[in-house]
């Protein structure tokens, strides 16, 4: 769960507070889905066999989520350095948000390794000498 910077949830009600105050970001959802879909389509157009479907699904999801999380880290960083961020409380909240995104990135970084290796090894079979 990620809270927007400079948002102060009640300590005992973080989930309810964040879900009520954060409108869905449909544009980000569409971008993530488009990234995942484009990777899937390209791999299938190149002839990736169905036996790689589970790895491909993980790869597509992880890449899309990594791109999204990195964008969020960039936005959080910009909020920290904004001229109107002059309170430690705001900075602390932004750093907590950044940590949550970094942990999200770390999870996807671990998750993507095996599918990425499997599909990369398969693709190297088609290189000409």
C-alpha positions in Angstrom: 0.0 0.0 0.0 1.3 3.4 -0.9 0.1 6.7 0.5 0.4 9.9 -1.4 3.0 12.3 0.0 1.8 14.9 2.4 -1.3 12.9 3.3 -1.6 12.2 7.0 -3.7 9.1 7.7 -5.0 8.3 11.2 -2.6 5.9 12.8 -5.2 3.2 13.4 -6.9 3.5 10.1 -4.3 3.6 7.4 -6.0 1.2 4.9 -9.4 2.9 5.2 -7.9 6.4 5.0 -5.7 5.7 2.0 -8.4 3.9 0.0 -10.9 6.7 0.7 -8.5 9.6 -0.2 -6.8 8.1 -3.3 -8.9 8.2 -6.5 -8.1 5.4 -8.9 -5.5 6.4 -11.5 -7.0 5.0 -14.6 -4.3 6.5 -16.9 -1.6 4.7 -14.9 -3.6 1.5 -15.0 -4.0 1.8 -18.8 -0.3 2.5 -19.3 0.7 -0.5 -17.2 -1.7 -2.8 -19.0 -0.5 -1.4 -22.4 3.2 -2.1 -21.5 2.3 -5.7 -20.4 0.2 -6.3 -23.5 2.8 -4.9 -25.9 5.5 -7.3 -24.4 3.1 -10.2 -24.6 2.2 -9.5 -28.2 5.8 -9.0 -29.3 6.9 -12.3 -27.7 4.0 -14.2 -29.3 4.6 -12.6 -32.7 8.2 -13.8 -32.5 6.9 -17.3 -31.8 7.4 -17.8 -28.1 5.9 -21.3 -27.4 2.9 -21.8 -25.1 5.2 -23.6 -22.7 6.6 -20.2 -21.7 3.2 -18.7 -21.0 3.6 -18.7 -17.2 7.0 -17.1 -17.5 5.7 -14.6 -20.0 2.8 -13.6 -17.8 5.2 -13.0 -14.9 7.6 -11.0 -17.1 4.8 -8.8 -18.5 3.3 -8.1 -15.1 6.7 -7.4 -13.4 8.0 -5.1 -16.2 4.7 -3.1 -16.1 4.8 -2.8 -12.3 8.5 -1.9 -12.2 7.9 0.9 -14.7 5.0 2.2 -12.7 6.9 2.0 -9.4 9.9 3.8 -10.8 7.6 6.6 -12.0 6.1 6.9 -8.5 9.6 7.1 -7.0 10.4 9.9 -9.4 7.2 11.8 -8.4 7.9 11.3 -4.7 11.4 12.6 -5.2 10.0 15.7 -6.9 7.6 16.3 -4.0 10.5 16.1 -1.5 12.4 18.7 -3.4 9.5 21.0 -4.2 9.7 24.5 -2.8 6.5 24.1 -0.8 7.8 21.1 1.1 9.4 22.8 4.1 8.2 20.6 7.0 10.0 17.5 8.3 6.5 15.9 8.6 6.0 16.2 4.8 9.5 14.9 4.1 9.0 12.0 6.5 5.8 11.0 4.8 7.3 11.2 1.4 10.3 9.1 2.5 7.9 6.5 3.9 6.0 6.4 0.6 9.4 6.1 -1.3 10.4 3.1 1.0 7.1 1.4 0.2 7.7 1.8 -3.5 11.3 0.6 -3.2 10.0 -2.5 -1.4 7.5 -3.0 -4.2 10.4 -2.7 -6.7 12.5 -5.2 -4.7 9.7 -7.7 -4.8 9.3 -7.4 -8.6 13.0 -7.4 -9.1 13.1 -10.8 -7.4 10.1 -12.1 -9.2 11.2 -11.2 -12.7 14.6 -12.9 -12.6 13.7 -16.5 -13.5 11.1 -15.6 -16.2 13.6 -13.2 -17.7 16.4 -15.7 -17.7 14.2 -18.4 -19.2 12.9 -16.3 -22.0 16.4 -14.7 -22.6 18.0 -18.2 -22.9 15.3 -19.3 -25.3 15.8 -16.1 -27.4 19.6 -16.7 -27.6 18.9 -19.9 -29.5 17.9 -17.9 -32.5 21.1 -15.8 -32.8 23.2 -16.5 -35.8 26.9 -17.3 -35.4 
